[in-house]
Amino acid sequence: MKDDVLKESTRKMDKVLEAMARDLSRVRTGRASVALLEGIRVTCYGTTMPIAQVASLAAPEPRLLTVQPWDPLCSATSKRPSSNPIWV
């Protein structure tokens, strides 16, 4: 019984540590990173897709992120998505 609880707890803690490492890899002090936009999804042509699939993402300066949509008819990238918790 103890071993089962210990194994389950260890497995869950490992998952938490992996998620934390993934989240912290997006953060860079003093420099904008395109990785900050990885979780952003936009609706374009009736489907929801990652923003990287409908636009070019770049960080030309340390405090600047640029998003350039490939298709000007896809207006989803021209406004702030309200369903996303992070917007830079």
Summary of the structure (lengths in Angstrom):
residues: 88
radius of gyration: 18.0
end to end distance: 47.8
largest distance: 60.1
contacts: 180
relative contact order: 0.15
helix: 39%
strand: 24%
